[in-house]
Amino acid sequence: AGAHLPSQQSRSSRYGESPWWEQPTPGAVLSSADPCVSRLRRRRVVVVGSSSTRLSPFERTIEELQDSLRGYLLLCLEVQATADVSACSRHLHHALWDNPGFWVAYAGQCLSVSDVRTAAEVRSSFRRFLFRIEGNWGEEFGRYVDENLSSPGATPCEALLQDALGVAGGLDSGDDEEQAGLFIDACQRILETFDASRAEEQEVARQLIRKVKARPGLFSEREGLLIREAFESSLERALVDQVYRPAPILDEEIELPDIPDDNSDEIERLFEALRAPG
């Protein structure tokens, strides 16, 4: 299952901002100049407007394999790469993307499939497993955040922001709205607490806000506004702290030179030297 876990960079398709489970129909966005497409089409002849094609060696291999072997063959790829391969041709799209048997084999023990379902349903279950959004996931995430925010030396806010960003990247419009609301509450608490003076944390927080905004079917406009206000509150606090930051206290005292009194012998000698003829 470890080979499936998507990196942060791979959660959006390299053909656009859509995540892998929203892969477009083949040919909708793919360019024939794309290296991935050109390699697979190098030995194919595609007749426009017809289903008549000469399959590439890779496509022919996929066609000859059973679903379980197709899953094992692509097991070493990340999910996004598997989705990209399936979008390279109509044949691969049918054999992989629209094939529930392939996704059951590809997910392996990650899924418990008791009956035959559509490919979209299997992918949805797989997505929820990958991003840990099963059961009372929103409540569990909120508890995890509260435990770390209230414990000194626990998980830092930057790591909590990364965790929230990972979960948000896997959410879809059909997910549980109640759990999504609890997740937003937890995100709000993180954004009210994080150190906005650090550029790295600030960038992750902005990415989280963009992820939430990109899911209008799941999150309401009010929820998006709440986390935005929490972020801006931390940003204002960081700016105020920077402006009114007290001067640093030195570890060692500075030794000032002794200033002689007006009646000291040193002052008298100085005046005598000035009065002396050149």
Helices and strands as residue ranges (DSSP letters): G 2-4, G 9-11, G 20-22, H 35-41, H 57-64, H 67-73, H 79-86, H 90-92, I 93-97, H 100-107, G 108-110, H 119-130, H 137-149, H 157-169, H 177-193, H 199-213, H 221-243, H 265-275
